[in-house]
Amino acid sequence: MTASVHAAHLAQLNVATLLYPLDDPRMAPFVEMLDPVHAAADGAPGFVWRLVEEGAADATALRPAGEDVIVNLTVWETPEALWDFTYRSGHLEAMRRRREWFERHVEAHLVLWWVPAGHLPTVDEALERLADLRANGPSPRAFTFASSYTAAEAAQHLRTVPQGQP
Amino acid sequence: MEDIDAIAALQDPVRRRLYEYVVAQGREVGRNEAAEAAGVARTLAAHHLDRLTEAGLLESGSRRLTGRSGPGAGRPAKVYTRARAERAVSLPARDYRTAAELLAEAAEQAGLDAGLCAAARRRGEALRGAAAPCGGLEEAMAMLAARGYEPHLESAAGIQDAEGAKETAGEAAVVVRMRNCPFHAVAERFPPLVCGMNLALLEGLLGTDGPVRARMDARPGECCVVVENSKNNID
């Protein structure tokens, strides 16, 4: 019944540009980490949902943001739950070695936004939030860990700034 | 309260023993337990524990230590844990934290992870000096304690009762975990960069080809690194 406790959930998109194709031997240590890290996410406190390609174990073969860009789209009950998984689980080891496998992004590569509990964000919605963050900087509708907003702030923002306006 | 006043509250030897005991447990500690550990009467311990709370060094709460609840469970007992806030005094005033945050921010933006880790590994090796790689978990505990990591032994299965585990499971199943991250403030802001630096520093300090090894195994509220016996050392 934890899902009913929070009226809003936190959606997260991150994009990573591969240095080599996933079947390249130099990517093997990363590919080997995928299953255990995804299993850790599924079992993490506060985990709600992650994007998975139909018939696959994850979303790494979906390339909606470019042929060599993998996307990770997830939903969490709270920012703390997402932070603890991202930086305080086996996922941190993958983050530590990111420079071996991914290009360094000049633009933002992670975006957070609030969704109503029960809403599963689409890839288009997620990419639009990332574009918003990149174009306008952090706001209650597209932010980062370092520039976080509460669900209440996001709701207030939506009331004062009608949808569709920048 | 100013940092210097909070730190001055530790000048009393009994108070300092109580503070160090509570901090070392990594959990809530009751008045009776703390009094016994410090070798003082319960009322004196209670007085000093409350002074430490007033100074902002400890936080207090109340718990029913019996595990029972409802009528007949007894009055909740006062328990103490270390306060999360950092206290520091530098005379004359220095601000290495701002410098560290700015350098970390620049290193993150420039993607300097590899260079930072190489420097950290060299520093760890320099700290070790001419000594051989760390010879065992006890030696590792001493080295880590000296650097402020607050190490403690834990069963590799993740059971908190390390002493019991050591007797039953043997040395190979015990690992060193650390309660304190000496780089906490910057590690929270740039986790992959700073935690990677920390791992490289410990690899240099302990050695990578000796009887023990450092490995990243992050979990909430502790240092991201675990130190364990090397696999090739278990016989």
Interface residues (C-beta under 8 A of the other chain):
Chain A: D84 T86 Y87 R88 S89 G90 L92 E93 M95 R96 R98 R99 R104 A146
Chain B: G111 D113 A114 R189 P191 P192 C195 G196 L199 M216 D217 A218 R219 P220 G221 C224
